[in-house]
Amino acid sequence: MTEPRPTPRPIKFDPASLKFNDQGLIPAIAQAHGTGEVLMMAWMNAASVAETLASGRVTYWSRSRGELWRKGETSGHVQRLVEIRVDCDRDCLLVIVEQTGPACHTNRRSCFYTAIRDGAEVEIMAREESGEPPG
Amino acid sequence: MTEPRPTPRPIKFDPASLKFNDQGLIPAIAQAHGTGEVLMMAWMNAASVAETLASGRVTYWSRSRGELWRKGETSGHVQRLVEIRVDCDRDCLLVIVEQTGPACHTNRRSCFYTAIRDGAEVEIMAREESGEPPG
C-alpha cells in the first residue's frame, strides 16, 4: 500500500505578482464567454484587477480619464466577470466576460470591427443601439 | 429611374495610420481561426505589420531581442495569417491565425493557461511537444 500523494497547495493569487508596465498597467483582453469573440482590449492597474475579482464586475483603468473605469457604469453595457487568466509572462490578462449590450463605444459588439482585406479597410460589423464614451 | 449610388471607395490600409506607443509598438492579440481561442499577445511595429501582410506569416517585434520575430522560425510553430483587424482606437490589433503546434514557448496551446479561481492560480492546460525560446 502506497502513501497518498499530497495534493499540491494552490498558489494564492496576488495582483501585485503581475508584471505591470512603467505606468503600472497591464493589458487586459476581454473575450465573450460562449462565443469566444474578442470584444476589446483595455488596461488594468493592480487596483482594478483587485476590484474586478472582488466585485465580479470588470473594471479597467481609464488612461484618458486617469481613474478606475467600471465598464458600463454610464451606458449599462457592463461586463460580468466569468474568469481572469494570466499569460506565461504574467504581463497580459485574458478576461472572460458576459457582455451586456455592445462592448464598443461606437455601439458595435466588438471594437475589432475593421478588417484589412486585400490591402483595404473593410467594416465587418454594424452598429447596435446606445453607447458610452470611450475609456 | 435613379442614378446608381457610387460604391464607397475602399480605404487603403497604411500601417503608419495605426497608433503606436512611444516605443513605436502596438499590441497584437493572436486568435485561432475556427476555435476562437486566444493564443497569445505580443507586440508589432510598423515593419512587422507590413511584413505580416506581405508574407502571410505572422511577424512580431521581439522587445527582449530588439528585432523582428518571425513566429515559429526556430520552432516551426508558425502562424499563418488569416486576417488582421484594427480596433476603434487604432491602438490594438486582432490577428486571426492558423497556428501550427503550440503557440506558447512553454509548449501549451495558448499562453493563457493559468486561471484565477477562488483566489488561487490553477493551470488549465497541459504541455504539448517541443517549443521555442520566448519572444
Interface residues (C-beta under 8 A of the other chain):
Chain A: P10 I11 K12 F13 P27 I29 Q31 T35 G36 E37 V38 M40 M41 L53 E83 I84 R85 V86 D87 C88 D89 C92 L94 C104 H105 T106 R108 C111 F112 Y113 T114 A115 I116 R117 G119 A120 E121 V122 I124 P134
Chain B: P10 I11 K12 F13 P27 I29 Q31 T35 G36 E37 V38 M40 M41 L53 E83 I84 R85 V86 D87 C88 D89 C92 L94 C104 H105 T106 R108 C111 F112 Y113 T114 A115 I116 R117 G119 A120 E121 V122 I124 P134
